[in-house]
Amino acid sequence: MQIIMRKTYGKIFLVLFCTIIGGYGIFTAPESDKKILEQELIQNQQMLQQVNSVAQAKTKPLAEAEPQTIKKGSRKEKEKTVSVIGDSIFLGAAPSFQKIQKNTFIDAKISRQVYQGIDVAKKMKKKGKLGDIIIISLGTNGRFNESTGQKLINCVGKKRTVYWINIYGKNISWQKEVNSTIQKLAAKNSNVHVIPWTKEAKKHPNWFYQDGTHLNLKGQDGFSHFIKKQIS
């Protein structure tokens, strides 16, 4: 009976997974890539849920209070914690990034929009899971205005260092607009920096599935090391 229920829940999960994919979802990918990409993202989502659940139960919060200013090159700088608020792009790269960046808490989900990131940030803050460094990997799934982006930044707090990854997609019509908004937000907030993923991604066409947006295994490693370098 339990086995049947597990299979049923598994099918329901897959149906829900496919249904909720909006914006620039994985259904833009060719059929040859779709199943591989779906499976990767499902496995990574389940992995993050397990890791985060264990971390919440057994570890102390990443940051119980607003972080203090830390001098560059000091011993404490090496102990900085990192939190990620992302969509399916970072979800795909999550296992790779966690291998090379310790003290990291990742909350990434398929089809996540910037406005949804605000609630995610609030929940992370309440649970003490906002680190010294915040990486935002949002914008792939649709346009957003500066007001919405500013609300997300305000929720994170002015004393944290924020790195917002700009977006790249071979067929994303709103790429230029979204990246412009991210750039304007960085210009208005001294603690916000732009990670130029768009420029780097164009150098590596072999890092992507055929949709030109989601990363294959090689791309996930390349993306992770690129992000790691940018925040170091």
Stockholm file with secondary structure:
# STOCKHOLM 1.0

chainA/1-232         MQIIMRKTYGKIFLVLFCTIIGGYGIFTAPESDKKILEQELIQNQQMLQQVNSVAQAKTKPLAEAEPQTIKKGSRKEKEKTVSVIGDSIFLGAAPSFQKIQKNTFIDAKISRQVYQGIDVAKKMKKKGKLGDIIIISLGTNGRFNESTGQKLINCVGKKRTVYWINIYGKNISWQKEVNSTIQKLAAKNSNVHVIPWTKEAKKHPNWFYQDGTHLNLKGQDGFSHFIKKQIS
#=GR chainA/1-232 SS CHHHHHHHHHHHHHHHHHHHCCSSCGGGSCHHHHHHHHHHHHHHHHHHHHHHHHHHHHSCCSCSSCCCCCCTTSGGGGGCCEEEEECHHHHHHHHHHHHHSSSEEEEECTTCCHHHHHHHHHHHHHTTCCCSEEEEECCTTCCCCHHHHHHHHHHHCTTSEEEEECCCCTTCTTHHHHHHHHHHHHHHCTTEEEECHHHHHTTCGGGBCTTSSSBCHHHHHHHHHHHHHHHC
#=GC SS_cons         CHHHHHHHHHHHHHHHHHHHCCSSCGGGSCHHHHHHHHHHHHHHHHHHHHHHHHHHHHSCCSCSSCCCCCCTTSGGGGGCCEEEEECHHHHHHHHHHHHHSSSEEEEECTTCCHHHHHHHHHHHHHTTCCCSEEEEECCTTCCCCHHHHHHHHHHHCTTSEEEEECCCCTTCTTHHHHHHHHHHHHHHCTTEEEECHHHHHTTCGGGBCTTSSSBCHHHHHHHHHHHHHHHC
//
